[in-house]
Amino acid sequence: MAARASTTRPVGTVTRGTTNPNRLRRMDRWIAATHGAALRRAPSPVAVDLGYGAAPWTAVELLARLRTVAPRARVVGVEIEPARVAAAKPYEREGLVFRHGGFEIPVPERPALIRAANVLRQYEEGEVAGVWTRLCARLAPVTEDFPGGLLVEGTCDEIGRRHVWVALGPEGPRTVTFAARLGSLDRPSDLAERLPKALIHRNVPGEPVHAFLRDFDRAWAAAAPYASYGARQRWIRAVRDLTADWPVTDGPARWRQGEVTVEWGALAPLQGPI
C-alpha cells in the first residue's frame, strides 16, 4: 500500500545542496565508533540523513558504514527540496528510503540518530538553539536498555578534510569533535573556519572556543619535535598536552584518527542564544 502523502509544510529552508562522495566519512566513522553499540541496542535503529543535498551519496554511504557496526540499521534521507527527493528515489534499497521534509523529521519512529551536516551553515546563530531543541525532541528517548538517540550537527569542507561537529542527546549538547586529515593542517586553528554555526562567530578573544584553539596551537607548536615521526604523532602529543587544561573525552584510539572530542560545556558560548 502506498504511503499517504503528508500535507504538512516542511520546516526549514532550502540549502545550496552542495555534496560530494565520501565528504562525511570522518563524521560517519566517529558515529560508528561511538554510537554503534547504542544503535545495536536500539528498538528501532533508524538514522536520518537530514539535508543530504543535491545527490544522495551521503545517505548511501551512511547506511553502508552504520551496517558495519549495526546490521539492522536503516537510513532515511530527508530533503526539503522535492526535486532532490525525486532524484534520489532510484537509489532506494532495502534499509534506505528518501522522504520530503525538514526539521520536523517526517518519519514515524523517533530516530536513534539524526545527522545534519552543513545544514545550519546558512542560518543565523540565533536560530540554532531552536533547531537543536526541535531535533533533540524527535530523538529516541533514554530507556533502561538504550542511552537515547544522538543528533550530530556540524560543518566540513567540500571534500571532507576538515570537520567540526556537535553531538547532542535528548537532553541537549554533549560534546564538540574536531577532525581533520592532518596533512591538510598548518595548525589546529585552521579548523576554525569549519566551526558549526553555534560556535563560528564565537572564535573571538574572551570566548572559550577561541581560548581552546589558542591553547591547541600552542600545544601543536610545543609538539613540533614529534613532527619527525609524522603529523599523527605530533597531533597525539598535542592533544595529550591539552588534556591538562581541557576536558577531552576520548583517547589515543580516536586521536590517531585525527580527532579530538571535548565536553560541550567547556566550549559553549559565554552568553547569547545558545
LINLIN-V592372 format. One line per field, one symbol per residue. phi: phi as a letter, one per 20 degrees, with the letter a starting at -180 (. if undefined). psi: psi as a letter, one per 20 degrees, with the letter a starting at -180 (. if undefined). burial: 1 if it has 24 or more other ideal C-beta (glycine too) atoms within 12 Angstrom, else 0. A space follows every 50 residues. Layout:
phi = ???
psi = ???
burial = ???
//
This chain:
phi = .fffffdffgepcfefnfbbgmfdffffffgffedfffffefgcfeddee mfofcegffgffgfffffdbgegccdedceegfffffegfefbgncccce rbfflecfeefebcdcdmeegeefgfefgffgfffffefgffcfdcfnfc ddcaccffdmecbcbddcdgepfdbcddbbfffedebgfgfgfdgfgfcf edecgnegffffffffffffffeggfffeofffffgfffgffffccffdd cggegfemcbdcgggfdggfbofe
psi = pqqppqjppqpaqprhjpqqqjhkhggghggghhjghghhiphnmpppnp liaiqjghgghggghhihinhiqqpoppqiohhhgghhhiiqapiprpqp aciinmqhroqipppnpkgjhirqhiigggggggghiiqprpahipjqrp popaqrrhjkhpppqppqahiaqgrpppqqohiiphqhihihijqrhhih ijmqpiqghghghghghghgghjhhihiiqhghggggghhhhihiqmpia ahhhhijkrppqpghhiqqhrah.
burial = 00000000011100101110001111111111111101101101111111 11111111111111111011001111111110011001001000111111 11111110011111111111101010011011011111110000011111 11111110011111111111011111111111011011111111111111 01100011111111111011001000000011011111111110010111 000111111111010111100001
//
